[in-house]
Amino acid sequence: MLSLIPTPIGNIGDMSLRAIEVLRDADILLCEDTRVTKKLINILKERYNTSFKENQKFISLHSHNEQAFVEKLETSFFEQNIVYASDAGMPGVSDPGQILVRYCIDNAVEYDVLPGANALLTAFVASGFVQTQMLFFGFLDHKGDSRSAGLQKALHNGYTTILYESPHRLEKLLLELQEIEPSRELFLAKELTKKYQRYVHGNASEILKKLDGNYRGEWVVVLKAAQMQNTSAISQKDILNLDLAKKVQVKLICKITGENTKECYSRLLKL
């Protein structure tokens, strides 16, 4: 059997009793980083005086080797108690795990996913945005047209949208939002459940001032839902096929999608 275990995103107290029991009885632990999982187990042993099965085997399983690892698996591997633990948070949410689950489904292997700590849902609830439908975009592409297109989708989908962002790209994201959506209400959560946890509300300009150049830490960015896009049977492709000036095409597309005019014009010039 396979068990996927969420691990604390900062506060060791968020480890559930059930998760500790499953870790304790594992024969093999598949770990995003074996060093992190071993450290977690040592902390659990000391803090909760828990005895773990002797001779547990630790195997590294991360985003770079998950596919190759699964391709070599035999179903007999799961006749033991197999546990997958990511470094922090829920497996499969911006972490490995989904390919393992897919393998189990395709090969009739019994599996279970334990509930637990998750930065995505924690930040969504903490934002206070009352639109209860949400989309999770994870990390945007670092640069180029794919980043620009991804950001536009995040901004104009009609839902509260959640992003993860690294400290060395957070300022870039806020400056982009300041330019294309200066009035959009945002919520930022830093270092969730940890000692220096911080919540920040405001538009991009206000948050840039509040942070004052201090972008260290792990960040979750929540974008308040904009008005839903106007529904239309006309697509961008239809508009581009019309014999119209580029600026007119841009205005029509933006009217339908809610996309920023400058961003849309720049994007169309590259098509």
DRENNUVEX-13185 format. One record per atom (N, C-alpha, C): x, y, z; residue in three letters. Coordinates in steps of 0.05 Angstrom, whole numbers, padded with zeros to 5 digits, always signed. Layout:
<atoms>
XYZALA/...
</atoms>
This chain:
<atoms>
+00017-00024+00000MET/+00000+00000+00000MET/+00017+00025+00000MET/+00007+00046-00013LEU/+00021+00072-00013LEU/+00005+00092+00004LEU/+00018+00106+00021SER/+00006+00128+00036SER/+00021+00154+00030SER/+00007+00175+00022LEU/+00019+00201+00018LEU/+00013+00218+00042LEU/+00035+00229+00054ILE/+00032+00244+00079ILE/+00040+00273+00076ILE/+00022+00291+00082PRO/+00030+00320+00083PRO/+00047+00325+00108PRO/+00067+00341+00105THR/+00084+00348+00128THR/+00082+00378+00135THR/+00089+00386+00159PRO/+00086+00413+00167PRO/+00099+00433+00148PRO/+00087+00456+00143ILE/+00099+00477+00127ILE/+00115+00496+00144ILE/+00117+00491+00169GLY/+00133+00508+00186GLY/+00132+00500+00215GLY/+00107+00495+00225ASN/+00103+00489+00253ASN/+00100+00459+00257ASN/+00119+00447+00272ILE/+00119+00418+00275ILE/+00093+00408+00289ILE/+00080+00426+00304GLY/+00055+00419+00317GLY/+00032+00413+00298GLY/+00035+00419+00273ASP/+00014+00414+00253ASP/+00015+00385+00243ASP/+00035+00369+00252MET/+00036+00341+00245MET/+00015+00326+00259MET/-00003+00312+00245SER/-00025+00298+00257SER/-00016+00272+00270SER/-00032+00262+00290LEU/-00026+00237+00303LEU/-00027+00214+00282LEU/-00046+00216+00264ARG/-00049+00195+00243ARG/-00025+00194+00225ARG/-00015+00218+00218ALA/+00009+00219+00200ALA/+00033+00207+00215ALA/+00036+00213+00240ILE/+00058+00202+00256ILE/+00057+00172+00256ILE/+00033+00161+00260GLU/+00029+00132+00261GLU/+00037+00119+00234GLU/+00029+00131+00212VAL/+00035+00120+00186VAL/+00065+00122+00181VAL/+00078+00144+00188LEU/+00107+00146+00186LEU/+00121+00125+00203LEU/+00111+00121+00227ARG/+00123+00102+00246ARG/+00123+00074+00235ARG/+00102+00066+00220ASP/+00099+00038+00211ASP/+00109+00034+00183ASP/+00121+00054+00171ALA/+00130+00051+00143ALA/+00154+00032+00141ALA/+00153+00016+00120ASP/+00177+00000+00113ASP/+00196+00016+00096ASP/+00185+00030+00077ILE/+00201+00047+00059ILE/+00189+00075+00057ILE/+00207+00094+00060LEU/+00198+00122+00058LEU/+00209+00134+00033LEU/+00192+00142+00015LEU/+00199+00157-00009LEU/+00199+00186-00001LEU/+00221+00200-00005CYS/+00224+00227+00006CYS/+00232+00247-00016CYS/+00220+00270-00016GLU/+00229+00291-00034GLU/+00258+00298-00028GLU/+00265+00297-00003ASP/+00293+00300+00006ASP/+00296+00283+00031ASP/+00312+00262+00029THR/+00315+00243+00051THR/+00326+00257+00076THR/+00342+00277+00073ARG/+00353+00291+00096ARG/+00331+00305+00112ARG/+00312+00317+00097VAL/+00290+00331+00110VAL/+00272+00312+00125VAL/+00266+00289+00112THR/+00248+00270+00125THR/+00261+00257+00150THR/+00287+00251+00148LYS/+00301+00240+00171LYS/+00301+00260+00194LYS/+00305+00285+00188LYS/+00305+00306+00209LYS/+00277+00308+00222LYS/+00256+00306+00205LEU/+00229+00307+00216LEU/+00224+00283+00235LEU/+00233+00260+00227ILE/+00228+00236+00243ILE/+00244+00238+00270ILE/+00268+00249+00269ASN/+00284+00252+00294ASN/+00270+00272+00313ASN/+00258+00293+00301ILE/+00243+00312+00318ILE/+00219+00299+00331ILE/+00205+00283+00315LEU/+00181+00269+00325LEU/+00188+00249+00347LEU/+00211+00235+00344LYS/+00220+00217+00364LYS/+00225+00231+00391LYS/+00239+00254+00389GLU/+00246+00269+00413GLU/+00222+00282+00426GLU/+00205+00295+00409ARG/+00183+00311+00420ARG/+00160+00294+00430ARG/+00154+00272+00416TYR/+00131+00256+00423TYR/+00138+00228+00433TYR/+00164+00224+00438ASN/+00173+00198+00449ASN/+00161+00175+00433ASN/+00163+00177+00407THR/+00151+00156+00389THR/+00173+00137+00379THR/+00167+00112+00380SER/+00185+00091+00369SER/+00178+00085+00341SER/+00197+00086+00323PHE/+00193+00080+00295PHE/+00203+00052+00288PHE/+00192+00041+00267LYS/+00200+00014+00258LYS/+00230+00014+00252LYS/+00244-00006+00261GLU/+00272-00008+00256GLU/+00279-00014+00227GLU/+00302-00005+00218ASN/+00312-00011+00191ASN/+00294+00000+00169ASN/+00281+00023+00174GLN/+00266+00036+00153GLN/+00285+00045+00131GLN/+00276+00041+00106LYS/+00292+00049+00083LYS/+00283+00075+00072LYS/+00302+00093+00065PHE/+00295+00119+00054PHE/+00304+00121+00025PHE/+00286+00129+00008ILE/+00292+00131-00021ILE/+00285+00159-00030ILE/+00304+00172-00045SER/+00299+00199-00055SER/+00280+00198-00079SER/+00259+00213-00078LEU/+00239+00215-00100LEU/+00231+00244-00103LEU/+00241+00257-00123HIS/+00236+00286-00127HIS/+00226+00291-00155HIS/+00222+00316-00162SER/+00210+00323-00188SER/+00227+00315-00211SER/+00253+00312-00207HIS/+00271+00306-00229HIS/+00274+00276-00235HIS/+00266+00259-00215ASN/+00269+00231-00220ASN/+00243+00215-00217ASN/+00221+00228-00210GLU/+00195+00215-00205GLU/+00186+00197-00228GLU/+00186+00209-00252GLN/+00176+00194-00276GLN/+00193+00169-00281GLN/+00220+00172-00280ALA/+00237+00150-00285ALA/+00234+00128-00263ALA/+00231+00137-00238PHE/+00227+00118-00216PHE/+00202+00102-00220PHE/+00180+00115-00227VAL/+00154+00102-00229VAL/+00155+00082-00253VAL/+00168+00089-00274GLU/+00170+00072-00298GLU/+00183+00045-00292GLU/+00200+00044-00271LYS/+00214+00020-00264LYS/+00200+00003-00242LYS/+00178+00014-00232LEU/+00164+00000-00210LEU/+00151-00026-00218LEU/+00149-00044-00199GLU/+00133-00068-00201GLU/+00111-00066-00179GLU/+00088-00076-00184THR/+00066-00074-00165THR/+00073-00088-00138THR/+00091-00108-00140SER/+00099-00122-00115SER/+00114-00103-00096SER/+00124-00081-00106PHE/+00137-00061-00088PHE/+00118-00052-00067PHE/+00092-00051-00073PHE/+00073-00040-00055PHE/+00061-00061-00036PHE/+00072-00085-00036GLU/+00064-00104-00016GLU/+00075-00097+00011GLU/+00094-00078+00012GLN/+00105-00067+00037GLN/+00089-00041+00043GLN/+00094-00031+00067ASN/+00082-00004+00074ASN/+00100+00018+00062ASN/+00090+00030+00041ILE/+00105+00051+00027ILE/+00093+00078+00034ILE/+00110+00097+00042VAL/+00101+00124+00048VAL/+00115+00144+00031VAL/+00101+00163+00020TYR/+00114+00185+00006TYR/+00110+00211+00023TYR/+00131+00225+00028ALA/+00130+00250+00044ALA/+00145+00272+00029ALA/+00131+00294+00023SER/+00145+00317+00011SER/+00159+00332+00033SER/+00176+00352+00026ASP/+00191+00367+00046ASP/+00172+00383+00064ASP/+00152+00395+00052ALA/+00133+00412+00067ALA/+00107+00414+00052ALA/+00085+00409+00066GLY/+00059+00412+00054GLY/+00048+00387+00041GLY/+00028+00390+00024MET/+00014+00367+00013MET/+00027+00357-00012MET/+00034+00331-00013PRO/+00045+00320-00038PRO/+00026+00324-00062PRO/+00037+00330-00085GLY/+00021+00335-00108GLY/+00013+00363-00113GLY/+00017+00381-00093VAL/+00010+00409-00096VAL/+00037+00424-00098VAL/+00045+00430-00123SER/+00072+00441-00128SER/+00094+00424-00116SER/+00089+00398-00114ASP/+00108+00378-00104ASP/+00102+00352-00118ASP/+00122+00334-00119PRO/+00117+00308-00131PRO/+00094+00293-00116PRO/+00085+00271-00129GLY/+00065+00255-00117GLY/+00043+00245-00136GLY/+00035+00263-00155GLN/+00013+00256-00173GLN/+00020+00232-00191GLN/+00045+00230-00200ILE/+00052+00208-00218ILE/+00050+00181-00202ILE/+00058+00181-00177LEU/+00055+00158-00160LEU/+00025+00150-00157LEU/+00008+00169-00152VAL/-00020+00164-00150VAL/-00031+00152-00176VAL/-00023+00164-00198ARG/-00032+00154-00224ARG/-00024+00125-00229ARG/+00000+00118-00220TYR/+00010+00091-00223TYR/-00008+00072-00206TYR/-00015+00080-00182CYS/-00031+00063-00165CYS/-00059+00059-00178CYS/-00071+00080-00189ILE/-00097+00078-00201ILE/-00096+00059-00225ILE/-00075+00062-00242ASP/-00073+00046-00266ASP/-00066+00017-00261ASP/-00055+00011-00238ASN/-00046-00016-00232ASN/-00060-00028-00208ASN/-00083-00016-00201ALA/-00100-00027-00179ALA/-00084-00031-00153ALA/-00067-00012-00147VAL/-00052-00012-00122VAL/-00067+00004-00101VAL/-00070-00006-00078GLU/-00084+00008-00057GLU/-00068+00033-00048GLU/-00081+00055-00045TYR/-00067+00079-00035TYR/-00085+00097-00019TYR/-00073+00115-00004ASP/-00088+00134+00013ASP/-00073+00160+00014ASP/-00088+00182+00017VAL/-00077+00209+00020VAL/-00087+00220+00046VAL/-00069+00227+00064LEU/-00076+00238+00089LEU/-00080+00268+00086LEU/-00099+00280+00100PRO/-00102+00309+00100PRO/-00082+00322+00118PRO/-00077+00348+00113GLY/-00057+00362+00130GLY/-00050+00389+00120GLY/-00027+00399+00130ALA/-00019+00427+00125ALA/-00016+00433+00095ALA/-00025+00457+00088ASN/-00025+00465+00060ASN/-00025+00495+00058ASN/-00004+00507+00045ALA/-00002+00536+00044ALA/-00024+00548+00026ALA/-00032+00534+00005LEU/-00052+00544-00013LEU/-00079+00550+00002LEU/-00089+00530+00016LEU/-00115+00534+00029LEU/-00113+00552+00053LEU/-00090+00551+00067THR/-00086+00569+00090THR/-00087+00598+00081THR/-00073+00605+00060ALA/-00073+00633+00050ALA/-00100+00641+00039ALA/-00114+00622+00025PHE/-00140+00628+00014PHE/-00160+00637+00036PHE/-00160+00622+00058VAL/-00178+00629+00080VAL/-00169+00654+00093VAL/-00143+00658+00097ALA/-00132+00682+00111ALA/-00136+00707+00095ALA/-00141+00705+00069SER/-00143+00729+00052SER/-00168+00745+00059SER/-00189+00732+00067GLY/-00214+00746+00073GLY/-00230+00754+00048GLY/-00221+00745+00025PHE/-00236+00750+00000PHE/-00260+00732-00001PHE/-00284+00743-00003VAL/-00308+00728+00001VAL/-00317+00711-00024VAL/-00303+00715-00046GLN/-00308+00698-00069GLN/-00297+00670-00063GLN/-00316+00651-00058THR/-00307+00625-00048THR/-00298+00605-00070THR/-00301+00613-00095GLN/-00290+00597-00117GLN/-00262+00607-00123GLN/-00243+00588-00125MET/-00215+00597-00129MET/-00200+00579-00149MET/-00179+00590-00160LEU/-00161+00576-00178LEU/-00133+00577-00167LEU/-00118+00556-00170PHE/-00090+00555-00161PHE/-00072+00554-00185PHE/-00054+00573-00187PHE/-00036+00574-00210PHE/-00007+00565-00203PHE/-00001+00561-00178GLY/+00026+00553-00170GLY/+00046+00575-00178GLY/+00069+00568-00187PHE/+00090+00587-00195PHE/+00086+00595-00225PHE/+00085+00621-00231LEU/+00085+00630-00258LEU/+00112+00624-00271LEU/+00112+00622-00298ASP/+00137+00620-00312ASP/+00154+00644-00306ASP/+00180+00641-00307HIS/+00199+00662-00298HIS/+00198+00686-00316HIS/+00195+00683-00342LYS/+00198+00706-00360LYS/+00185+00699-00387LYS/+00185+00720-00404GLY/+00176+00715-00432GLY/+00146+00717-00435GLY/+00137+00710-00459ASP/+00109+00711-00466ASP/+00092+00693-00449ASP/+00103+00669-00442SER/+00088+00650-00426SER/+00082+00662-00398SER/+00100+00677-00387ARG/+00095+00690-00361ARG/+00073+00711-00364ARG/+00076+00727-00384SER/+00056+00748-00389SER/+00028+00737-00393SER/+00026+00716-00409ALA/+00001+00703-00414ALA/-00010+00690-00389ALA/+00007+00677-00373GLY/-00001+00665-00348GLY/-00012+00685-00328GLY/+00001+00708-00327LEU/-00007+00729-00308LEU/-00034+00740-00317LEU/-00039+00744-00343GLN/-00064+00753-00353GLN/-00087+00734-00346GLN/-00081+00708-00349LYS/-00101+00688-00342LYS/-00107+00688-00312LYS/-00086+00692-00296ALA/-00090+00694-00267ALA/-00107+00718-00259ALA/-00104+00739-00274LEU/-00118+00764-00267LEU/-00147+00765-00277LEU/-00153+00751-00299HIS/-00178+00755-00312HIS/-00194+00729-00316HIS/-00195+00713-00296ASN/-00210+00688-00298ASN/-00236+00689-00282ASN/-00241+00710-00267GLY/-00266+00713-00252GLY/-00265+00700-00224GLY/-00243+00688-00216TYR/-00241+00674-00191TYR/-00219+00686-00173TYR/-00221+00682-00147THR/-00198+00687-00130THR/-00176+00668-00139THR/-00152+00680-00144THR/-00131+00664-00155THR/-00106+00665-00137THR/-00093+00642-00134ILE/-00071+00639-00116ILE/-00046+00631-00130ILE/-00024+00646-00124LEU/+00002+00641-00136LEU/+00022+00635-00113LEU/+00043+00619-00120TYR/+00066+00617-00103TYR/+00088+00635-00115TYR/+00104+00647-00098GLU/+00126+00664-00109GLU/+00150+00662-00092GLU/+00173+00663-00105SER/+00199+00662-00090SER/+00207+00690-00082SER/+00224+00692-00062PRO/+00232+00719-00052PRO/+00246+00736-00073PRO/+00262+00723-00091HIS/+00277+00739-00111HIS/+00260+00747-00135HIS/+00235+00738-00136ARG/+00218+00747-00159ARG/+00192+00761-00149ARG/+00189+00763-00123LEU/+00165+00776-00112LEU/+00163+00805-00121LEU/+00185+00820-00119GLU/+00184+00848-00127GLU/+00177+00851-00156GLU/+00188+00834-00173LYS/+00181+00834-00202LYS/+00151+00831-00206LYS/+00139+00812-00192LEU/+00110+00807-00194LEU/+00094+00831-00185LEU/+00102+00843-00163LEU/+00087+00866-00153LEU/+00090+00890-00172LEU/+00113+00894-00184LEU/+00117+00916-00203LEU/+00100+00911-00228LEU/+00098+00886-00237GLU/+00080+00880-00259GLU/+00051+00886-00253GLU/+00043+00878-00229LEU/+00015+00883-00221LEU/+00010+00913-00217LEU/+00030+00927-00208GLN/+00027+00956-00204GLN/+00022+00970-00231GLN/+00035+00959-00252GLU/+00032+00971-00279GLU/+00006+00963-00293GLU/-00001+00938-00291ILE/-00024+00929-00307ILE/-00051+00927-00292ILE/-00049+00925-00265GLU/-00073+00924-00249GLU/-00069+00940-00223GLU/-00065+00966-00225PRO/-00057+00982-00201PRO/-00078+00982-00179PRO/-00103+00977-00185SER/-00123+00978-00164SER/-00131+00951-00154SER/-00120+00930-00165ARG/-00128+00903-00156ARG/-00121+00898-00127ARG/-00139+00888-00111GLU/-00134+00882-00083GLU/-00119+00856-00081GLU/-00098+00855-00065LEU/-00081+00832-00062LEU/-00079+00824-00032LEU/-00072+00799-00028PHE/-00065+00790-00001PHE/-00040+00773-00003PHE/-00020+00779+00013LEU/+00005+00764+00013LEU/+00009+00751+00040LEU/+00017+00726+00040ALA/+00023+00712+00065ALA/+00052+00703+00064ALA/+00067+00710+00084LYS/+00096+00703+00085LYS/+00100+00682+00107LYS/+00117+00662+00100GLU/+00126+00643+00120GLU/+00104+00631+00137GLU/+00083+00621+00124LEU/+00060+00611+00139LEU/+00067+00591+00160LEU/+00056+00594+00183THR/+00058+00578+00208THR/+00085+00580+00221THR/+00103+00596+00210LYS/+00130+00598+00221LYS/+00133+00623+00239LYS/+00156+00626+00251LYS/+00161+00648+00270LYS/+00156+00675+00259LYS/+00164+00680+00233TYR/+00161+00706+00221TYR/+00137+00708+00202TYR/+00116+00692+00208GLN/+00092+00694+00191GLN/+00082+00723+00191GLN/+00073+00731+00167ARG/+00063+00758+00164ARG/+00041+00758+00143ARG/+00020+00774+00148TYR/-00002+00778+00128TYR/-00001+00807+00119TYR/-00004+00811+00093VAL/-00003+00838+00081VAL/-00026+00841+00061VAL/-00042+00862+00066HIS/-00064+00868+00048HIS/-00059+00895+00033HIS/-00071+00898+00010GLY/-00069+00924-00004GLY/-00066+00919-00034GLY/-00064+00941-00049ASN/-00058+00938-00078ASN/-00027+00936-00080ASN/-00018+00933-00105ALA/+00011+00928-00109ALA/+00028+00951-00098ALA/+00020+00976-00103SER/+00036+00999-00094SER/+00037+01000-00064SER/+00015+00995-00051GLU/+00014+00996-00022GLU/+00031+00974-00009GLU/+00031+00950-00022ILE/+00046+00928-00011ILE/+00076+00932-00015ILE/+00084+00944-00038LEU/+00112+00950-00043LEU/+00122+00969-00021LEU/+00106+00988-00013LYS/+00114+01007+00008LYS/+00116+00993+00035LYS/+00097+00976+00041LYS/+00097+00962+00066LYS/+00121+00943+00069LYS/+00128+00930+00047LEU/+00150+00911+00049LEU/+00177+00925+00048LEU/+00178+00948+00035ASP/+00202+00965+00036ASP/+00228+00950+00029ASP/+00226+00934+00008GLY/+00250+00920-00001GLY/+00256+00894+00014GLY/+00240+00886+00033ASN/+00245+00861+00048ASN/+00227+00839+00037ASN/+00239+00823+00019TYR/+00223+00802+00005TYR/+00232+00774+00014TYR/+00248+00772+00035ARG/+00258+00746+00043ARG/+00235+00728+00053ARG/+00237+00702+00048GLY/+00217+00683+00058GLY/+00202+00671+00035GLY/+00184+00653+00042GLU/+00166+00640+00023GLU/+00139+00654+00023GLU/+00129+00659-00001TRP/+00105+00676-00004TRP/+00083+00662-00019TRP/+00059+00668-00010VAL/+00035+00660-00025VAL/+00020+00687-00031VAL/+00013+00690-00057VAL/+00000+00714-00066VAL/-00029+00707-00074VAL/-00048+00721-00063VAL/-00076+00717-00069VAL/-00087+00742-00083VAL/-00097+00737-00108LEU/-00109+00759-00124LEU/-00139+00759-00120LEU/-00150+00781-00111LYS/-00179+00783-00108LYS/-00192+00780-00136LYS/-00214+00766-00137ALA/-00228+00761-00162ALA/-00236+00787-00175ALA/-00231+00790-00201ALA/-00242+00812-00216ALA/-00269+00805-00226ALA/-00283+00824-00238GLN/-00309+00818-00250GLN/-00305+00796-00271GLN/-00325+00778-00272MET/-00323+00757-00292MET/-00322+00768-00320MET/-00306+00755-00337GLN/-00304+00764-00364GLN/-00331+00765-00377GLN/-00335+00783-00395ASN/-00360+00784-00411ASN/-00362+00759-00427ASN/-00385+00746-00426THR/-00388+00722-00443THR/-00394+00730-00472THR/-00382+00715-00490SER/-00386+00722-00518SER/-00380+00697-00535SER/-00395+00695-00557ALA/-00391+00673-00575ALA/-00368+00679-00594ALA/-00358+00704-00593ILE/-00336+00713-00611ILE/-00310+00708-00596ILE/-00292+00695-00610SER/-00266+00689-00598SER/-00245+00709-00609SER/-00221+00708-00596GLN/-00199+00724-00606GLN/-00192+00718-00635GLN/-00193+00692-00641LYS/-00187+00684-00669LYS/-00206+00696-00689LYS/-00232+00698-00681ASP/-00252+00710-00698ASP/-00245+00739-00703ASP/-00237+00753-00682ILE/-00231+00782-00684ILE/-00207+00786-00702ILE/-00186+00770-00698LEU/-00162+00773-00714LEU/-00166+00767-00743LEU/-00187+00752-00750ASN/-00192+00746-00778ASN/-00208+00769-00791ASN/-00218+00788-00776LEU/-00232+00810-00787LEU/-00213+00831-00799LEU/-00221+00844-00819ASP/-00204+00864-00832ASP/-00206+00891-00817ASP/-00192+00891-00794LEU/-00193+00914-00776LEU/-00165+00922-00769LEU/-00163+00948-00762ALA/-00137+00958-00753ALA/-00129+00944-00727ALA/-00104+00941-00722LYS/-00094+00926-00699LYS/-00105+00938-00673LYS/-00106+00965-00671LYS/-00115+00978-00647LYS/-00145+00971-00642LYS/-00160+00969-00663VAL/-00189+00963-00661VAL/-00192+00934-00651VAL/-00175+00916-00663GLN/-00176+00888-00654GLN/-00170+00886-00624GLN/-00149+00901-00616VAL/-00142+00901-00588VAL/-00165+00910-00570VAL/-00178+00931-00577LYS/-00200+00941-00561LYS/-00223+00920-00559LYS/-00228+00907-00580LEU/-00250+00887-00580LEU/-00242+00863-00562LEU/-00217+00854-00565ILE/-00208+00831-00549ILE/-00208+00838-00520ILE/-00199+00862-00513CYS/-00198+00870-00485CYS/-00227+00873-00474CYS/-00245+00881-00491LYS/-00273+00884-00482LYS/-00284+00857-00474LYS/-00276+00837-00489ILE/-00287+00810-00484ILE/-00273+00797-00460ILE/-00246+00800-00459THR/-00230+00784-00439THR/-00224+00800-00414THR/-00224+00827-00415GLY/-00216+00842-00392GLY/-00186+00846-00390GLY/-00172+00836-00411GLU/-00142+00838-00411GLU/-00133+00867-00413GLU/-00110+00873-00401ASN/-00098+00900-00403ASN/-00092+00907-00432ASN/-00099+00931-00440THR/-00096+00939-00468THR/-00067+00939-00478THR/-00049+00949-00461LYS/-00021+00950-00469LYS/-00010+00922-00472LYS/-00016+00905-00452GLU/-00007+00877-00453GLU/-00018+00862-00477GLU/-00043+00867-00483CYS/-00056+00853-00506CYS/-00043+00862-00532CYS/-00039+00889-00535TYR/-00027+00899-00560TYR/+00002+00888-00564TYR/+00017+00887-00542SER/+00044+00876-00544SER/+00044+00847-00551SER/+00025+00832-00540ARG/+00022+00803-00546ARG/+00015+00798-00575ARG/-00004+00814-00585LEU/-00013+00810-00613LEU/+00009+00817-00633LEU/+00025+00836-00627LEU/+00047+00843-00645LEU/+00067+00820-00648LEU/+00068+00802-00628LYS/+00087+00780-00630LYS/+00075+00755-00643LYS/+00049+00756-00648LEU/+00037+00733-00661LEU/+00046+00730-00690LEU/
</atoms>
